[in-house]
Amino acid sequence: MNFAMKLHYRLQGSATPEIATLPVLLIHGLFGTLDNLGVLARDLKQQHSLLQVDMRNHGQSGRSHDMSYAAMAEDLLETMDDVGLQKALVIGHSMGGKAAMAMTALAPDRVAKLVVIDVAPVDYQTHRHDEIFAAINAVTHASISDRSAAAACMREYIKEEGVIQFLLKSFQQGEWRFNVPVLMDEYEKITGWENIPAWPHPTLFIRGGLSPYVQDKYRDAIASQFPQARAHVVAGTGHWVHAEKPEAVLRAVHRFIDEA
């Protein structure tokens, strides 16, 4: 049995109930917070009411031993209820994209359109975060509280400076703002996936051209679960496609929103 929680959130934007503008729900990925899709939020809030959340075991949201996508989807629906959003365009990156897809199985009528950024509805069976967990735990075990010292420690394990700086956004006063033990224990669920019923509504998969997360071999899995899905490839980008080329991602999202 899942126990949904109301997530820590930020609700903003210029739209009002009298304006028929589709609300937007933004969902971050693993190790993130509600600020991670900020480059998209700053644009979308100009025309839409916008809900950003800290996922469970991240940021200021509650802690739980369960990181199943069904539980995460329940959290999102509970939070939508809390702020009075009946229906939304749902945009999720990586883990957040899988949580967004899981929402279509639990409450298909509450997702108006779906944008999935650089993740596929598949069980990856791949460990891509071993170095990150090693770096995080090294900082913790060394009882480091200073960010510059934490960065120096993490460089022994992680070579991409951008990844280090991203992680340090969740490091405050010597504490990580994500639940490291649970994320490690539940990692197989986070990388995994259980196929869901087909959701025959508009779906956009945005992938980084250099990213391994959405490959041609996943096409059948995507089509069977999201038969109206289309893909938009942003050349020259990796998994963090929205951070690397935000203008290209926003153009694709706006075209998708404007379609009837």
C-alpha positions as CSV (number, residue, x, y, z in Angstrom):
1,M,0.0,0.0,0.0
2,N,1.3,3.4,-1.0
3,F,1.2,6.3,1.4
4,A,1.1,9.5,-0.6
5,M,2.6,12.7,0.8
6,K,2.1,16.3,0.0
7,L,5.3,17.5,-1.5
8,H,7.2,20.8,-0.8
9,Y,6.3,22.9,-3.8
10,R,6.4,26.3,-5.4
11,L,3.3,27.6,-7.2
12,Q,3.8,30.7,-9.4
13,G,2.9,32.1,-12.8
14,S,0.7,34.8,-14.4
15,A,-2.3,32.7,-15.3
16,T,-5.5,32.9,-13.4
17,P,-8.5,30.6,-13.3
18,E,-10.3,33.0,-15.6
19,I,-7.6,32.5,-18.3
20,A,-7.9,29.2,-20.1
21,T,-4.1,28.6,-20.0
22,L,-3.0,25.0,-19.3
23,P,-1.2,24.7,-15.9
24,V,2.3,23.1,-16.0
25,L,3.8,20.7,-13.5
26,L,7.6,20.5,-13.6
27,I,9.3,17.4,-12.0
28,H,13.0,17.1,-11.4
29,G,15.3,14.1,-11.6
30,L,17.4,12.1,-9.2
31,F,19.5,14.1,-6.7
32,G,17.6,17.3,-7.7
33,T,15.2,19.9,-6.3
34,L,12.4,22.0,-7.6
35,D,14.9,24.6,-8.8
36,N,16.6,22.2,-11.3
37,L,14.2,23.0,-14.1
38,G,14.4,26.7,-13.4
39,V,15.5,27.6,-16.9
40,L,12.2,26.2,-18.2
41,A,10.2,27.6,-15.3
42,R,11.3,31.2,-15.9
43,D,10.0,31.0,-19.4
44,L,6.8,29.0,-18.8
45,K,5.6,31.0,-15.8
46,Q,5.1,34.0,-18.1
47,Q,2.0,32.3,-19.7
48,H,1.1,29.5,-17.4
49,S,0.4,28.8,-13.7
50,L,3.4,26.7,-12.8
51,L,3.8,24.0,-10.1
52,Q,7.4,22.9,-9.1
53,V,8.0,20.2,-6.5
54,D,10.7,18.6,-4.5
55,M,10.2,14.9,-5.0
56,R,10.0,12.6,-1.9
57,N,13.4,12.0,-0.3
58,H,14.7,15.2,-2.0
59,G,14.9,18.9,-1.0
60,Q,12.4,19.9,1.6
61,S,9.8,17.1,1.0
62,G,9.2,14.3,3.3
63,R,11.2,11.1,3.7
64,S,10.0,7.6,2.9
65,H,11.5,4.1,2.4
66,D,9.6,3.7,-0.8
67,M,10.9,5.1,-4.1
68,S,8.5,3.3,-6.4
69,Y,7.1,5.2,-9.3
70,A,3.5,4.5,-8.2
71,A,4.3,6.1,-4.9
72,M,5.9,9.1,-6.5
73,A,2.9,9.5,-8.9
74,E,0.6,9.4,-5.9
75,D,2.6,12.2,-4.3
76,L,2.3,14.4,-7.4
77,L,-1.5,13.9,-7.6
78,E,-1.8,14.6,-3.9
79,T,0.1,17.8,-4.3
80,M,-2.0,18.8,-7.4
81,D,-5.1,18.3,-5.2
82,D,-3.5,20.4,-2.5
83,V,-3.1,23.4,-4.8
84,G,-6.3,22.9,-6.7
85,L,-4.9,21.7,-10.1
86,Q,-7.3,19.3,-11.7
87,K,-5.3,18.9,-14.9
88,A,-1.9,19.9,-16.1
89,L,0.7,19.6,-18.8
90,V,3.3,17.5,-17.0
91,I,7.0,17.8,-17.8
92,G,9.5,15.6,-16.1
93,H,13.3,15.0,-16.5
94,S,14.9,11.6,-16.0
95,M,13.5,10.1,-12.8
96,G,10.9,12.9,-12.9
97,G,10.0,11.8,-16.4
98,K,9.3,8.3,-15.2
99,A,7.2,9.6,-12.4
100,A,5.2,11.7,-14.9
101,M,4.6,8.6,-17.1
102,A,3.4,6.7,-14.0
103,M,0.8,9.5,-13.4
104,T,-0.9,8.5,-16.7
105,A,-1.5,5.0,-15.3
106,L,-2.9,6.2,-12.0
107,A,-4.9,9.2,-13.2
108,P,-5.0,9.3,-17.0
109,D,-7.6,12.1,-17.1
110,R,-5.4,14.5,-15.0
111,V,-2.5,14.7,-17.5
112,A,-3.5,16.9,-20.4
113,K,-0.2,16.5,-22.3
114,L,3.1,14.8,-21.4
115,V,6.7,15.9,-22.0
116,V,9.4,13.4,-21.0
117,I,12.9,14.7,-21.0
118,D,15.7,12.2,-21.8
119,V,14.3,9.0,-20.3
120,A,12.4,6.0,-21.6
121,P,9.7,3.8,-20.1
122,V,12.1,0.8,-19.7
123,D,14.0,-1.0,-17.0
124,Y,17.6,0.1,-17.6
125,Q,19.3,-2.5,-15.5
126,T,22.3,-0.2,-15.6
127,H,24.2,1.5,-12.8
128,R,25.1,5.0,-13.9
129,H,25.5,6.6,-10.5
130,D,28.1,4.5,-8.7
131,E,30.7,7.3,-8.8
132,I,28.1,9.9,-7.6
133,F,27.2,7.7,-4.6
134,A,30.8,7.1,-3.8
135,A,31.5,10.9,-3.9
136,I,28.5,11.8,-1.8
137,N,29.4,9.1,0.8
138,A,33.0,10.2,0.9
139,V,32.0,13.8,1.8
140,T,29.7,12.4,4.5
141,H,32.3,10.1,6.0
142,A,34.9,12.9,6.1
143,S,32.4,15.1,8.1
144,I,32.9,17.9,5.6
145,S,30.8,21.0,6.0
146,D,32.4,23.4,3.7
147,R,31.3,23.4,0.0
148,S,34.7,24.0,-1.4
149,A,36.2,21.2,0.6
150,A,33.3,19.0,-0.5
151,A,33.9,19.8,-4.1
152,A,37.6,18.9,-3.7
153,C,36.7,15.6,-2.1
154,M,34.2,14.8,-4.9
155,R,36.7,15.5,-7.7
156,E,38.5,12.3,-6.6
157,Y,35.4,10.4,-7.9
158,I,33.6,12.6,-10.4
159,K,35.4,14.2,-13.4
160,E,32.5,16.3,-14.7
161,E,32.6,19.6,-12.8
162,G,29.0,20.4,-13.8
163,V,27.8,17.3,-12.1
164,I,29.7,18.3,-8.9
165,Q,28.2,21.7,-8.9
166,F,24.7,20.3,-9.5
167,L,25.1,18.0,-6.5
168,L,26.4,20.7,-4.3
169,K,23.2,22.7,-4.8
170,S,21.7,20.1,-2.4
171,F,24.6,20.3,0.1
172,Q,23.9,22.7,3.0
173,Q,25.7,23.0,6.3
174,G,27.4,19.6,5.9
175,E,24.1,17.8,5.1
176,W,22.8,16.4,1.9
177,R,19.2,17.5,1.1
178,F,18.4,14.1,-0.5
179,N,18.0,10.9,1.4
180,V,21.2,9.1,0.4
181,P,20.6,5.7,2.2
182,V,17.1,5.3,0.7
183,L,18.2,6.4,-2.8
184,M,20.9,3.7,-2.6
185,D,18.6,1.0,-1.3
186,E,15.9,1.8,-3.8
187,Y,18.2,2.4,-6.8
188,E,16.9,-0.6,-8.6
189,K,13.4,0.8,-8.5
190,I,14.6,4.2,-9.7
191,T,16.4,2.7,-12.7
192,G,13.7,0.1,-13.2
193,W,10.2,0.2,-14.7
194,E,7.0,-1.8,-14.9
195,N,5.1,-1.4,-18.2
196,I,1.9,0.6,-17.8
197,P,-1.4,0.6,-19.8
198,A,-1.3,2.6,-23.1
199,W,-2.0,6.3,-22.7
200,P,-3.2,7.4,-26.1
201,H,-2.7,11.1,-25.7
202,P,-0.2,13.7,-26.9
203,T,3.3,12.8,-25.6
204,L,6.6,14.4,-26.5
205,F,9.9,12.7,-25.8
206,I,12.8,15.2,-25.8
207,R,16.2,13.4,-26.0
208,G,19.8,14.6,-26.0
209,G,21.5,13.5,-29.2
210,L,24.6,12.2,-27.2
211,S,22.6,10.7,-24.3
212,P,22.3,6.9,-23.9
213,Y,19.0,7.2,-22.1
214,V,16.6,7.2,-25.1
215,Q,17.8,4.9,-27.9
216,D,16.2,3.5,-31.0
217,K,16.0,0.1,-29.3
218,Y,13.4,1.5,-26.9
219,R,11.1,2.6,-29.7
220,D,8.7,-0.3,-29.3
221,A,8.4,0.1,-25.6
222,I,7.6,3.8,-26.0
223,A,5.1,3.2,-28.8
224,S,3.3,0.4,-26.8
225,Q,2.8,2.6,-23.7
226,F,2.5,6.0,-25.5
227,P,1.0,5.4,-28.9
228,Q,0.8,9.1,-29.7
229,A,4.4,9.7,-28.8
230,R,6.8,11.7,-30.9
231,A,10.5,12.3,-30.4
232,H,12.5,15.5,-30.6
233,V,16.2,15.2,-30.7
234,V,18.5,18.0,-29.6
235,A,21.8,17.5,-31.3
236,G,25.0,17.8,-29.4
237,T,23.6,17.4,-25.9
238,G,23.7,14.8,-23.2
239,H,21.3,13.8,-20.5
240,W,21.0,17.4,-19.2
241,V,19.6,18.5,-22.5
242,H,17.4,21.3,-21.0
243,A,20.4,22.8,-19.2
244,E,22.7,22.5,-22.2
245,K,20.4,23.9,-24.9
246,P,17.4,25.4,-23.1
247,E,16.2,27.5,-26.1
248,A,15.9,24.4,-28.2
249,V,14.0,22.5,-25.5
250,L,11.6,25.5,-25.0
251,R,10.9,25.8,-28.7
252,A,9.9,22.2,-28.8
253,V,7.8,22.5,-25.7
254,H,6.0,25.6,-26.9
255,R,5.2,24.0,-30.3
256,F,3.8,21.0,-28.5
257,I,1.7,23.2,-26.2
258,D,0.3,25.2,-29.1
259,E,-0.8,22.2,-31.1
260,A,-4.5,21.5,-30.9
